[in-house]
Amino acid sequence: MSYIPAKPTTLGLIQLTDINLRDIAPFIDWGFFFMAWRMSGKYEGIETACDCESCKVGWLQQFLPQERPKAEEALKLFKDAQEMLREMLDDKIVHINASFGVFEGFAKDDDIYIKSANQTITIPTLRQQHPSTDGFCYSLADFVAPEDDYVGAFATTIQGVEAYAETFEKDDDVYHSILAKTLSDRLAEAAAEWLHWKVRKEYWGYAADEILSIKDMLKTKYSGIRPAVGYPSLPDQSIIFALEPLLKFNEIGIELTENGAMFPNASVCGLYFAHPQSKYFMIGKIDENQFADYARRSNKSPDVLRKWMAANL
């Protein structure tokens, strides 16, 4: 997969604090919001069903009669979420922070190396053992050149939602507490989507002429990828400890538990790849030979690593 790496407009770590919620909210993927509430189905155009009865009725008409009660329930949930977003904005309840950057990097075998200041961080990656639909077994390292390339990394976080949720819990209002938490989770992902757009267009600039709607972005029609730690192509959660010194989590309010979980929970961390052939994929199951090699490259004992990778063994 040879290509000419795109030199970034801005190289090195950048941190943004108090990102405007108005900029982030349009990037919320409401489909995943409803999934978090275990509400199956598609509710496209729900934002057009405004408060007037005629708009509500008009939107509900697209559903079969037996589907309308669930759609009406989804509409109520959506309106409650919109009201909470307005409250978050008006009262400045949450703060959105991000730490990200594009760094010099290269790949050797299935390891990615990121150079920043006086340190070089190694990100070991896994390779599929069952081919994707195109017949190739992918590793994220395939999307980085052996020399003179660049790799991006990012973290986004929503600060303040825990204290906000507690105000509802004190009144035994479980519904609004859960709503606050699920909404903040989607805001963290929305912030990651917004930031990736800014990186593609400005900070890295490899897609400066990109013209996509937010709907198209949510369908990943852009060039490049942003796999998050713990997701199918980057399933080893312990990698987050390697990214911590690069992104300086504490400076934007993120703490890590010993299990690699981020606090606040409404936080996302991952990598950026600009390779034009980069794609999202699932590692799936790996055999003992690859696991042993991965443990060696990770410089971790197999016994310790097994707890991080149980789903892939």
RAJOBEL-V135961 format. One record per residue. N is the residue number from 1. RES is the residue in one small letter. SS is DSSP state (H for helix, E for strand, - for the rest). PHI is phi in whole degrees, 0 to 359 (NA if undefined). PSI is psi in radians with two decimals (NA if undefined). Layout:
# RAJOBEL-V135961
n = [N | N]
res = [RES | RES]
ss = [SS | SS]
phi = [PHI | PHI]
psi = [PSI | PSI]
This chain:
# RAJOBEL-V135961
n = [1 | 2 | 3 | 4 | 5 | 6 | 7 | 8 | 9 | 10 | 11 | 12 | 13 | 14 | 15 | 16 | 17 | 18 | 19 | 20 | 21 | 22 | 23 | 24 | 25 | 26 | 27 | 28 | 29 | 30 | 31 | 32 | 33 | 34 | 35 | 36 | 37 | 38 | 39 | 40 | 41 | 42 | 43 | 44 | 45 | 46 | 47 | 48 | 49 | 50 | 51 | 52 | 53 | 54 | 55 | 56 | 57 | 58 | 59 | 60 | 61 | 62 | 63 | 64 | 65 | 66 | 67 | 68 | 69 | 70 | 71 | 72 | 73 | 74 | 75 | 76 | 77 | 78 | 79 | 80 | 81 | 82 | 83 | 84 | 85 | 86 | 87 | 88 | 89 | 90 | 91 | 92 | 93 | 94 | 95 | 96 | 97 | 98 | 99 | 100 | 101 | 102 | 103 | 104 | 105 | 106 | 107 | 108 | 109 | 110 | 111 | 112 | 113 | 114 | 115 | 116 | 117 | 118 | 119 | 120 | 121 | 122 | 123 | 124 | 125 | 126 | 127 | 128 | 129 | 130 | 131 | 132 | 133 | 134 | 135 | 136 | 137 | 138 | 139 | 140 | 141 | 142 | 143 | 144 | 145 | 146 | 147 | 148 | 149 | 150 | 151 | 152 | 153 | 154 | 155 | 156 | 157 | 158 | 159 | 160 | 161 | 162 | 163 | 164 | 165 | 166 | 167 | 168 | 169 | 170 | 171 | 172 | 173 | 174 | 175 | 176 | 177 | 178 | 179 | 180 | 181 | 182 | 183 | 184 | 185 | 186 | 187 | 188 | 189 | 190 | 191 | 192 | 193 | 194 | 195 | 196 | 197 | 198 | 199 | 200 | 201 | 202 | 203 | 204 | 205 | 206 | 207 | 208 | 209 | 210 | 211 | 212 | 213 | 214 | 215 | 216 | 217 | 218 | 219 | 220 | 221 | 222 | 223 | 224 | 225 | 226 | 227 | 228 | 229 | 230 | 231 | 232 | 233 | 234 | 235 | 236 | 237 | 238 | 239 | 240 | 241 | 242 | 243 | 244 | 245 | 246 | 247 | 248 | 249 | 250 | 251 | 252 | 253 | 254 | 255 | 256 | 257 | 258 | 259 | 260 | 261 | 262 | 263 | 264 | 265 | 266 | 267 | 268 | 269 | 270 | 271 | 272 | 273 | 274 | 275 | 276 | 277 | 278 | 279 | 280 | 281 | 282 | 283 | 284 | 285 | 286 | 287 | 288 | 289 | 290 | 291 | 292 | 293 | 294 | 295 | 296 | 297 | 298 | 299 | 300 | 301 | 302 | 303 | 304 | 305 | 306 | 307 | 308 | 309 | 310 | 311 | 312 | 313]
res = [m | s | y | i | p | a | k | p | t | t | l | g | l | i | q | l | t | d | i | n | l | r | d | i | a | p | f | i | d | w | g | f | f | f | m | a | w | r | m | s | g | k | y | e | g | i | e | t | a | c | d | c | e | s | c | k | v | g | w | l | q | q | f | l | p | q | e | r | p | k | a | e | e | a | l | k | l | f | k | d | a | q | e | m | l | r | e | m | l | d | d | k | i | v | h | i | n | a | s | f | g | v | f | e | g | f | a | k | d | d | d | i | y | i | k | s | a | n | q | t | i | t | i | p | t | l | r | q | q | h | p | s | t | d | g | f | c | y | s | l | a | d | f | v | a | p | e | d | d | y | v | g | a | f | a | t | t | i | q | g | v | e | a | y | a | e | t | f | e | k | d | d | d | v | y | h | s | i | l | a | k | t | l | s | d | r | l | a | e | a | a | a | e | w | l | h | w | k | v | r | k | e | y | w | g | y | a | a | d | e | i | l | s | i | k | d | m | l | k | t | k | y | s | g | i | r | p | a | v | g | y | p | s | l | p | d | q | s | i | i | f | a | l | e | p | l | l | k | f | n | e | i | g | i | e | l | t | e | n | g | a | m | f | p | n | a | s | v | c | g | l | y | f | a | h | p | q | s | k | y | f | m | i | g | k | i | d | e | n | q | f | a | d | y | a | r | r | s | n | k | s | p | d | v | l | r | k | w | m | a | a | n | l]
ss = [- | - | - | - | - | - | - | - | - | - | - | E | E | E | E | E | E | E | E | - | H | H | H | H | H | - | - | - | - | H | H | H | H | H | H | H | - | - | - | - | - | - | - | - | - | H | H | H | - | - | - | - | H | H | H | H | H | H | H | H | - | - | - | - | H | H | H | H | H | H | H | H | H | H | H | H | H | H | H | H | H | H | H | H | H | H | H | H | H | H | - | - | - | - | E | E | E | E | E | E | E | E | E | E | E | E | E | E | - | - | E | E | E | E | E | E | - | - | E | E | E | E | E | E | - | - | - | - | - | - | - | - | - | - | - | - | - | - | - | H | H | H | H | - | - | - | - | - | E | E | E | E | E | E | E | E | E | E | E | - | H | H | H | H | H | H | H | H | H | - | - | - | - | H | H | H | H | H | H | H | H | H | H | H | H | H | H | H | H | H | H | H | H | H | H | H | H | H | H | H | H | H | H | - | - | - | - | - | - | - | - | - | - | H | H | H | H | H | - | - | - | - | - | - | E | - | - | E | - | - | - | - | - | - | - | - | H | H | H | H | H | H | H | H | H | H | H | - | H | H | H | H | - | - | E | E | - | - | - | - | - | E | E | - | - | - | E | E | E | E | E | E | E | - | - | - | - | - | - | - | - | - | - | - | - | - | - | H | H | H | H | H | H | H | H | H | H | H | - | - | - | H | H | H | H | H | H | H | - | H | H | H | -]
phi = [NA | 281 | 197 | 263 | 300 | 273 | 289 | 290 | 294 | 232 | 252 | 106 | 286 | 228 | 233 | 240 | 236 | 54 | 297 | 295 | 301 | 298 | 285 | 273 | 307 | 297 | 268 | 293 | 268 | 289 | 300 | 289 | 299 | 293 | 298 | 298 | 266 | 57 | 251 | 287 | 115 | 252 | 234 | 297 | 80 | 298 | 291 | 276 | 276 | 288 | 288 | 285 | 295 | 294 | 293 | 298 | 297 | 299 | 292 | 291 | 296 | 286 | 262 | 295 | 309 | 287 | 267 | 293 | 301 | 292 | 296 | 293 | 294 | 296 | 295 | 297 | 298 | 298 | 293 | 296 | 293 | 296 | 295 | 292 | 300 | 297 | 294 | 301 | 286 | 295 | 263 | 51 | 284 | 245 | 234 | 254 | 238 | 213 | 231 | 201 | 179 | 246 | 232 | 297 | 197 | 199 | 234 | 225 | 54 | 253 | 251 | 251 | 245 | 242 | 255 | 213 | 53 | 257 | 230 | 237 | 260 | 258 | 244 | 288 | 236 | 258 | 240 | 303 | 252 | 235 | 301 | 289 | 298 | 271 | 87 | 251 | 263 | 267 | 228 | 299 | 295 | 296 | 262 | 230 | 289 | 294 | 199 | 54 | 241 | 223 | 225 | 253 | 216 | 207 | 212 | 234 | 211 | 250 | 263 | 103 | 287 | 298 | 296 | 295 | 297 | 296 | 297 | 282 | 298 | 296 | 261 | 58 | 266 | 293 | 303 | 288 | 294 | 293 | 301 | 298 | 288 | 292 | 293 | 292 | 300 | 290 | 293 | 297 | 292 | 296 | 297 | 295 | 293 | 300 | 294 | 299 | 300 | 296 | 294 | 299 | 276 | 237 | 293 | 267 | 78 | 286 | 231 | 301 | 264 | 299 | 233 | 225 | 282 | 299 | 301 | 291 | 298 | 293 | 265 | 55 | 273 | 278 | 270 | 92 | 222 | 223 | 296 | 268 | 297 | 93 | 269 | 307 | 269 | 220 | 283 | 281 | 297 | 292 | 300 | 299 | 290 | 286 | 277 | 303 | 292 | 286 | 262 | 54 | 309 | 300 | 285 | 245 | 96 | 261 | 244 | 250 | 278 | 295 | 267 | 83 | 278 | 269 | 233 | 299 | 298 | 280 | 219 | 225 | 219 | 187 | 239 | 246 | 230 | 257 | 308 | 297 | 259 | 295 | 208 | 279 | 205 | 246 | 294 | 73 | 283 | 236 | 269 | 293 | 295 | 292 | 299 | 296 | 294 | 294 | 299 | 297 | 291 | 279 | 59 | 233 | 288 | 305 | 297 | 291 | 289 | 302 | 291 | 280 | 239 | 305 | 291 | 256 | 254]
psi = [1.16 | 2.53 | 2.93 | 1.97 | 2.48 | 2.09 | 2.25 | 2.61 | -0.70 | 2.20 | 2.39 | -3.14 | 2.40 | 2.43 | 2.35 | 2.33 | 2.62 | 0.85 | 2.41 | 2.16 | -0.54 | -0.55 | -0.54 | -0.69 | -0.68 | -0.28 | 0.09 | 2.29 | 1.74 | -0.37 | -0.79 | -0.51 | -0.82 | -0.61 | -0.66 | -0.47 | 0.19 | 0.71 | 1.70 | 2.77 | 2.87 | 2.34 | 0.83 | 2.48 | 0.17 | -0.49 | -0.26 | -0.24 | 1.39 | -2.98 | -0.29 | 2.59 | -0.63 | -0.67 | -0.71 | -0.84 | -0.74 | -0.71 | -0.69 | -0.38 | -0.35 | -0.23 | 2.64 | 2.66 | -0.70 | -0.27 | -0.23 | -0.63 | -0.73 | -0.69 | -0.67 | -0.62 | -0.72 | -0.67 | -0.72 | -0.77 | -0.75 | -0.77 | -0.65 | -0.69 | -0.69 | -0.70 | -0.68 | -0.67 | -0.73 | -0.71 | -0.74 | -0.68 | -0.87 | -0.70 | 0.07 | 0.90 | -0.69 | 2.73 | 2.30 | 2.10 | 2.73 | 2.53 | 2.22 | 2.97 | 2.82 | 2.28 | 2.74 | 2.49 | 3.01 | 2.95 | 2.49 | 2.14 | -2.14 | 0.38 | 2.46 | 2.34 | 2.26 | 2.17 | 2.22 | 2.22 | -2.13 | 0.37 | 2.63 | 2.10 | 2.32 | 2.23 | 1.75 | 2.47 | 2.82 | 2.76 | 2.42 | 2.47 | -0.06 | 2.12 | 2.61 | -3.14 | -0.38 | 0.07 | 0.06 | 2.52 | 1.95 | 2.64 | 2.59 | -0.44 | -0.34 | -0.36 | 0.26 | 2.33 | 2.77 | -0.28 | 2.74 | 0.78 | -3.02 | 2.59 | 2.42 | 2.77 | 2.67 | 2.77 | 2.37 | 2.60 | 2.57 | 1.96 | 2.43 | -0.14 | -0.51 | -0.83 | -0.64 | -0.80 | -0.60 | -0.52 | -0.56 | -0.69 | -0.58 | -0.47 | 0.24 | 0.52 | 1.42 | -0.66 | -0.91 | -0.46 | -0.80 | -0.68 | -0.76 | -0.72 | -0.76 | -0.64 | -0.70 | -0.59 | -0.76 | -0.54 | -0.66 | -0.74 | -0.66 | -0.69 | -0.67 | -0.67 | -0.81 | -0.77 | -0.70 | -0.70 | -0.80 | -0.66 | -0.81 | -0.73 | -0.61 | -1.13 | -0.73 | -0.83 | 0.26 | -0.23 | 0.84 | -0.48 | 0.18 | 2.29 | 1.72 | 2.55 | 2.82 | -0.63 | -0.73 | -0.65 | -0.73 | -0.31 | 0.21 | 0.78 | 0.08 | 2.95 | 2.40 | 2.94 | 2.87 | 1.17 | 2.35 | 2.63 | 2.32 | -0.13 | 3.00 | -0.62 | -0.15 | 1.08 | -0.27 | 1.81 | -0.42 | -0.26 | -0.42 | -0.49 | -0.49 | -0.53 | -0.35 | -0.87 | -0.41 | -0.76 | -0.20 | 1.11 | -0.76 | -0.45 | -0.25 | 0.16 | 0.24 | 2.32 | 2.64 | 2.39 | 2.96 | -0.31 | 0.10 | 0.16 | 2.52 | 2.48 | 2.23 | 2.71 | -0.54 | 1.18 | 2.59 | 2.48 | 2.49 | -2.83 | 2.74 | 2.41 | 2.34 | -0.11 | 2.25 | -0.33 | 0.10 | 2.54 | 2.76 | 2.48 | 2.97 | 2.24 | -0.82 | -2.71 | 2.50 | 2.75 | 3.09 | -0.54 | -0.81 | -0.65 | -0.76 | -0.71 | -0.70 | -0.71 | -0.71 | -0.81 | -0.48 | -0.20 | 0.70 | 2.63 | 2.52 | -0.66 | -0.71 | -0.71 | -0.50 | -0.61 | -0.48 | -0.45 | 0.41 | -0.65 | -0.32 | 0.03 | NA]
